[in-house]
Amino acid sequence: MTTTRETPSTGGALTEDELKADLTVDQLKQLVGLVEYDEEGDVFPVTGWDAIVFCVGNATQTAHYYQSAWGMQLEAYSGPENGNRDHKSFVLRSGSIRFVVNGAVDPDSPLVEHHRKHGDGVTDIALEVPDVDKCIAQAVRAGARVVREAEDVTDEHGTVRVAAIATYGDTVHSLDPDMPVEHVQTLEALRTNYLAPTRLTAMLLGLFAGVALVVTLAGLTGVIGMSVSQRTQEFGVRMALGAQPGSILTGVVRQGLVMVALGLAIGGVASMFVGRFFTSYLYETQATDPATFGVLAIALLAAAAVACAGPARRATQVDPMLALRSE
């Protein structure tokens, strides 16, 4: 069942945000913007609270905190990735509360000087009013300073009239700030677009590394297989003299692992110099991370041991009598 309530001031249905408050009409009448007023008794009527705007040193980290700690949802974003090279701006919402978090990107942005003087804090309390011009005139009569003259702003979503005043310090009150944020994107879409080139490069590097590993192991298997074929008589003689198959197998595998270890040593030294060119593709690790090198070396040695197992097993199956007769 859908419940519809009437606003005290307009007689129409409450907005979705007002219904989320889950208050009675009498309770809502006590809230700012929902009470009846006359022009003489209420010369600066406020019909809604649009947003609280913050200036912070790290807008990305602040927005992440509000989302993870308080469960706020990202509604819009503006930043260098979509054309705004002055600052990053995150629009966050929780119920009927909207936060706008701004952080400078350009060193010459006015936000840099504001943050230097005041640190993290509120820069704008955005209010909705029924008549911007009358409210500006009344604010000026009361001693407020006009920061932005009343003007109409138009885009594909429509036209709104906006203005801003400063009543104390550097905190600003924007009036009727219904301007849409340009280049709206969800955080997931932004992250996907921003990381796409890096992910593609990393994927290609991983693919080429996998192909190189397969080719290397195939080559190692071929080299060890050729060596076993050339040493058939040797293995036959050794087994005729009492050598155990296990020692033959171990010797062949050891031969392959020595070649791989030599290659790892040369490659490790080379990667120390080449690795710095791939630093931008690494996350929370260094190009010369010892743990990473150690794990990769163990993995390559294990793969090489498996590759050598086939030729080594064939070496243990040499018939001593046939080998001696061939000799």
Backbone torsions as a table, in degrees:
resi	resn	phi	psi	omega
1	MET	NA	135.7	180.0
2	THR	-100.0	128.3	178.8
3	THR	-102.3	129.4	178.6
4	THR	-114.3	130.5	177.4
5	ARG	-114.1	160.1	179.5
6	GLU	-107.2	142.9	176.4
7	THR	-76.7	143.2	178.9
8	PRO	-63.3	-29.1	-172.6
9	SER	-93.3	-34.9	-174.2
10	THR	-110.4	-20.0	-178.0
11	GLY	80.6	1.7	-179.8
12	GLY	-95.4	-177.9	-179.8
13	ALA	-71.6	146.6	177.3
14	LEU	-68.0	152.2	177.1
15	THR	-72.6	167.5	179.4
16	GLU	-60.1	-40.9	-179.5
17	ASP	-66.7	-37.3	179.8
18	GLU	-69.2	-35.9	177.7
19	LEU	-66.2	-29.3	179.9
20	LYS	-65.8	-22.0	-179.9
21	ALA	-68.9	-23.2	177.2
22	ASP	55.7	47.9	178.8
23	LEU	-117.1	158.0	176.1
24	THR	-76.0	165.2	179.0
25	VAL	-61.2	-38.7	179.6
26	ASP	-63.5	-38.0	177.9
27	GLN	-69.2	-38.8	179.1
28	LEU	-65.8	-30.2	179.2
29	LYS	-63.1	-22.7	-179.4
30	GLN	-85.4	-7.5	179.7
31	LEU	-84.9	150.7	178.3
32	VAL	-63.6	134.2	178.3
33	GLY	93.3	-8.6	180.0
34	LEU	-118.7	15.2	-179.5
35	VAL	-107.4	148.5	173.8
36	GLU	-68.6	145.9	-179.8
37	TYR	-148.4	158.7	169.7
38	ASP	-117.0	155.2	-171.9
39	GLU	-61.6	-31.9	-178.8
40	GLU	-75.7	-38.3	-177.7
41	GLY	-84.7	-24.4	-178.8
42	ASP	-135.1	87.3	-173.0
43	VAL	-81.9	-10.3	178.8
44	PHE	-132.4	71.3	-176.7
45	PRO	-72.7	139.3	176.6
46	VAL	-116.5	121.7	-177.5
47	THR	-100.9	-3.4	179.2
48	GLY	-179.0	162.0	178.3
49	TRP	-115.8	109.5	-172.5
50	ASP	-78.6	-51.3	-175.4
51	ALA	-166.2	160.4	169.1
52	ILE	-111.3	125.2	-175.2
53	VAL	-105.7	129.2	-178.7
54	PHE	-113.5	148.2	167.6
55	CYS	-111.8	123.4	-176.3
56	VAL	-132.4	163.5	179.6
57	GLY	-75.2	-34.1	-178.9
58	ASN	-133.0	94.8	-175.3
59	ALA	-67.0	-37.8	-178.8
60	THR	-63.0	-46.1	-179.7
61	GLN	-66.7	-40.2	179.8
62	THR	-63.7	-45.2	179.3
63	ALA	-62.2	-40.6	178.0
64	HIS	-62.2	-39.6	179.7
65	TYR	-63.5	-47.5	-178.4
66	TYR	-63.6	-34.1	179.6
67	GLN	-73.9	-44.2	-175.8
68	SER	-79.2	-38.7	-176.0
69	ALA	-86.4	-34.9	-174.3
70	TRP	-113.2	-3.6	176.2
71	GLY	74.0	19.8	179.8
72	MET	-72.7	149.6	-178.3
73	GLN	-103.6	138.9	177.4
74	LEU	-78.3	121.9	179.3
75	GLU	-97.5	-35.6	-176.6
76	ALA	-158.0	160.3	179.6
77	TYR	-145.8	144.1	173.1
78	SER	-139.4	133.3	-178.1
79	GLY	-173.6	-170.2	-177.7
80	PRO	-57.6	-30.1	-177.7
81	GLU	-66.9	-22.9	179.1
82	ASN	-127.3	30.4	168.5
83	GLY	108.8	-15.7	-179.4
84	ASN	-92.0	97.5	-176.1
85	ARG	-91.2	-1.8	179.5
86	ASP	-82.9	-44.5	-175.6
87	HIS	-158.1	165.9	171.6
88	LYS	-98.8	141.9	-179.6
89	SER	-137.4	120.9	178.5
90	PHE	-111.8	128.8	175.8
91	VAL	-104.3	115.2	-176.4
92	LEU	-115.5	146.4	-179.6
93	ARG	-135.3	141.8	170.6
94	SER	-138.5	105.2	-174.5
95	GLY	64.5	-121.6	178.8
96	SER	-97.5	5.7	-179.6
97	ILE	-94.9	132.8	178.5
98	ARG	-126.5	125.7	175.6
99	PHE	-109.9	138.2	171.7
100	VAL	-116.0	117.7	-176.4
101	VAL	-108.3	115.3	-179.6
102	ASN	-111.2	139.1	176.7
103	GLY	-143.5	133.6	-175.0
104	ALA	-66.0	144.8	171.5
105	VAL	-114.9	-48.3	177.9
106	ASP	-76.3	130.0	178.7
107	PRO	-58.9	-22.9	179.8
108	ASP	-91.8	4.9	-179.9
109	SER	-64.9	141.0	176.1
110	PRO	-58.9	-23.5	179.5
111	LEU	-65.6	-27.5	179.4
112	VAL	-63.5	-48.3	-179.6
113	GLU	-66.9	-39.3	178.5
114	HIS	-62.4	-43.6	-179.8
115	HIS	-68.9	-34.1	177.8
116	ARG	-62.7	-38.1	-177.1
117	LYS	-81.1	-37.1	-170.2
118	HIS	-118.4	-13.6	-175.2
119	GLY	72.0	-164.8	178.3
120	ASP	-67.6	135.0	179.0
121	GLY	176.2	179.6	-178.2
122	VAL	-79.7	132.0	176.8
123	THR	-111.6	-21.5	-175.5
124	ASP	-152.1	131.0	170.8
125	ILE	-111.1	105.2	-170.6
126	ALA	-88.9	122.5	-176.7
127	LEU	-116.8	150.1	173.8
128	GLU	-102.0	130.5	-178.9
129	VAL	-130.9	153.8	-177.5
130	PRO	-73.7	-28.1	-177.5
131	ASP	-141.6	103.4	-175.7
132	VAL	-62.1	-46.6	-175.2
133	ASP	-62.3	-43.1	-179.9
134	LYS	-66.6	-38.9	179.9
135	CYS	-67.9	-38.2	177.1
136	ILE	-63.6	-45.0	-179.8
137	ALA	-61.4	-43.1	179.2
138	GLN	-66.0	-40.2	179.6
139	ALA	-63.6	-40.0	178.7
140	VAL	-64.8	-41.5	178.1
141	ARG	-62.2	-30.1	-179.4
142	ALA	-85.9	-1.5	176.1
143	GLY	104.6	6.9	179.6
144	ALA	-76.3	156.0	178.5
145	ARG	-102.5	130.1	180.0
146	VAL	-79.9	120.9	178.6
147	VAL	-93.8	-34.9	178.9
148	ARG	-139.8	120.0	179.5
149	GLU	-65.5	152.6	179.8
150	ALA	-62.4	131.7	179.3
151	GLU	-153.3	158.0	176.6
152	ASP	-91.5	135.2	177.1
153	VAL	-119.3	127.4	-174.9
154	THR	-125.2	137.2	170.5
155	ASP	-147.5	-165.3	-175.7
156	GLU	-66.8	-14.1	-179.5
157	HIS	-90.5	-11.5	-178.6
158	GLY	133.8	-162.6	-177.1
159	THR	-126.3	134.4	174.3
160	VAL	-130.9	154.2	176.8
161	ARG	-107.2	127.2	-173.8
162	VAL	-130.1	157.9	175.2
163	ALA	-162.5	170.3	179.8
164	ALA	-147.8	142.1	177.6
165	ILE	-129.5	156.1	174.5
166	ALA	-116.6	123.3	-176.9
167	THR	-105.3	-28.8	178.3
168	TYR	-154.1	140.7	179.0
169	GLY	54.5	-139.2	178.8
170	ASP	-104.3	8.3	178.2
171	THR	-77.2	135.7	-174.1
172	VAL	-113.4	147.6	170.3
173	HIS	-111.7	113.7	173.2
174	SER	-88.0	138.0	-177.9
175	LEU	-109.5	129.5	-177.9
176	ASP	53.9	54.3	-177.0
177	PRO	-86.6	67.8	-178.7
178	ASP	-95.1	19.7	179.7
179	MET	-67.7	133.1	175.5
180	PRO	-73.3	147.8	174.7
181	VAL	-75.0	132.4	-178.0
182	GLU	-72.4	153.8	176.4
183	HIS	53.8	54.4	-177.4
184	VAL	-68.0	131.2	175.6
185	GLN	-145.5	147.1	171.9
186	THR	-74.4	160.0	-179.6
187	LEU	-64.3	-36.6	179.9
188	GLU	-64.7	-42.8	178.7
189	ALA	-66.1	-40.6	178.3
190	LEU	-62.3	-46.5	-179.0
191	ARG	-62.8	-40.2	-179.5
192	THR	-64.1	-46.6	-178.7
193	ASN	-66.6	-39.4	-176.6
194	TYR	-70.0	-36.7	-175.9
195	LEU	-93.1	-5.2	-175.8
196	ALA	-56.2	-49.6	179.7
197	PRO	-61.9	-41.0	-179.8
198	THR	-66.0	-41.4	179.1
199	ARG	-64.8	-39.4	179.4
200	LEU	-63.8	-45.2	179.3
201	THR	-62.2	-44.7	179.8
202	ALA	-63.5	-39.0	179.6
203	MET	-64.9	-42.5	179.3
204	LEU	-65.7	-41.5	177.6
205	LEU	-61.9	-41.8	177.5
206	GLY	-64.1	-39.2	179.0
207	LEU	-64.4	-46.3	179.3
208	PHE	-64.1	-37.6	178.3
209	ALA	-64.5	-39.5	178.0
210	GLY	-64.6	-42.6	178.0
211	VAL	-63.2	-41.8	179.1
212	ALA	-62.1	-38.9	179.3
213	LEU	-64.9	-43.9	179.5
214	VAL	-62.4	-44.9	-179.9
215	VAL	-63.2	-40.4	179.9
216	THR	-63.4	-45.8	-179.9
217	LEU	-65.7	-37.3	177.6
218	ALA	-64.4	-42.4	177.9
219	GLY	-64.5	-40.9	178.9
220	LEU	-63.2	-42.0	178.1
221	THR	-60.8	-41.3	178.9
222	GLY	-65.2	-42.7	-179.2
223	VAL	-64.3	-46.3	179.8
224	ILE	-65.2	-39.5	177.7
225	GLY	-61.4	-42.6	177.5
226	MET	-63.2	-41.1	179.5
227	SER	-63.2	-39.9	178.9
228	VAL	-64.1	-41.6	179.8
229	SER	-62.5	-40.1	-178.8
230	GLN	-72.3	-21.2	-176.0
231	ARG	-106.9	19.5	-178.0
232	THR	-56.6	-48.4	180.0
233	GLN	-61.5	-39.8	179.6
234	GLU	-59.2	-46.0	-178.7
235	PHE	-65.0	-38.7	179.0
236	GLY	-63.0	-44.0	179.3
237	VAL	-63.2	-44.7	-178.8
238	ARG	-62.5	-39.7	-179.9
239	MET	-72.3	-32.5	176.8
240	ALA	-67.1	-29.4	179.4
241	LEU	-87.1	3.0	173.7
242	GLY	110.6	4.6	178.5
243	ALA	-66.4	138.3	179.9
244	GLN	-82.3	147.3	177.9
245	PRO	-56.2	-34.3	-179.8
246	GLY	-61.7	-39.3	-179.7
247	SER	-69.8	-35.2	176.1
248	ILE	-63.3	-46.8	-179.2
249	LEU	-60.8	-45.0	-179.1
250	THR	-62.5	-40.2	-179.8
251	GLY	-64.1	-41.8	179.4
252	VAL	-66.1	-44.5	179.2
253	VAL	-63.6	-40.6	179.3
254	ARG	-60.5	-38.9	178.9
255	GLN	-60.0	-43.1	178.7
256	GLY	-66.9	-41.3	-177.9
257	LEU	-67.9	-32.1	177.4
258	VAL	-63.5	-42.6	178.2
259	MET	-63.9	-41.8	179.1
260	VAL	-65.5	-42.7	179.5
261	ALA	-61.5	-40.4	177.2
262	LEU	-62.7	-41.9	177.5
263	GLY	-64.9	-38.8	178.4
264	LEU	-64.1	-39.3	179.7
265	ALA	-63.5	-46.0	178.8
266	ILE	-65.4	-44.4	179.4
267	GLY	-64.7	-36.2	178.8
268	GLY	-63.4	-42.6	178.0
269	VAL	-64.5	-42.9	179.9
270	ALA	-64.8	-38.3	-178.2
271	SER	-67.2	-25.2	176.5
272	MET	-60.4	-34.0	-178.6
273	PHE	-89.7	-36.9	-176.9
274	VAL	-81.7	-27.2	-174.5
275	GLY	-58.0	-29.7	-176.8
276	ARG	-65.2	-20.4	179.2
277	PHE	-76.4	-12.7	-178.0
278	PHE	-110.8	12.7	-177.5
279	THR	-59.8	-37.3	-176.8
280	SER	-66.9	-15.9	-179.5
281	TYR	-96.5	1.2	-177.7
282	LEU	-101.2	145.3	-179.6
283	TYR	-123.5	120.7	177.5
284	GLU	55.3	35.3	173.9
285	THR	-153.0	158.9	-179.5
286	GLN	-100.7	157.3	-179.9
287	ALA	-66.3	-21.4	-179.9
288	THR	-116.7	36.2	-178.0
289	ASP	-66.1	118.5	-177.3
290	PRO	-60.7	-40.0	-179.1
291	ALA	-61.7	-42.9	179.3
292	THR	-62.7	-44.7	179.0
293	PHE	-62.1	-40.8	-179.7
294	GLY	-63.5	-45.8	-179.6
295	VAL	-63.6	-43.1	179.4
296	LEU	-64.1	-39.3	179.9
297	ALA	-63.7	-44.2	178.9
298	ILE	-63.5	-41.8	179.9
299	ALA	-63.6	-41.6	-180.0
300	LEU	-67.8	-39.4	177.8
301	LEU	-64.3	-40.3	178.3
302	ALA	-64.4	-43.7	178.3
303	ALA	-63.4	-39.2	178.9
304	ALA	-65.2	-38.9	178.7
305	ALA	-62.0	-40.2	177.7
306	VAL	-65.7	-40.6	-179.9
307	ALA	-64.7	-32.5	-179.3
308	CYS	-81.7	-14.4	-173.7
309	ALA	-63.9	-39.3	-178.9
310	GLY	-61.7	-56.3	177.8
311	PRO	-60.3	-36.4	-179.7
312	ALA	-65.1	-38.5	179.2
313	ARG	-66.2	-38.0	177.6
314	ARG	-64.6	-34.0	179.2
315	ALA	-64.1	-33.0	-178.6
316	THR	-77.4	-11.9	-177.8
317	GLN	-98.0	9.5	178.9
318	VAL	-68.5	132.2	178.0
319	ASP	-82.0	115.4	-177.4
320	PRO	-55.8	-39.4	-177.4
321	MET	-65.5	-41.7	178.3
322	LEU	-66.0	-39.1	179.5
323	ALA	-64.9	-41.1	-179.8
324	LEU	-68.5	-39.8	179.3
325	ARG	-64.0	-37.9	177.5
326	SER	-65.3	-36.6	-179.9
327	GLU	-66.7	NA	NA
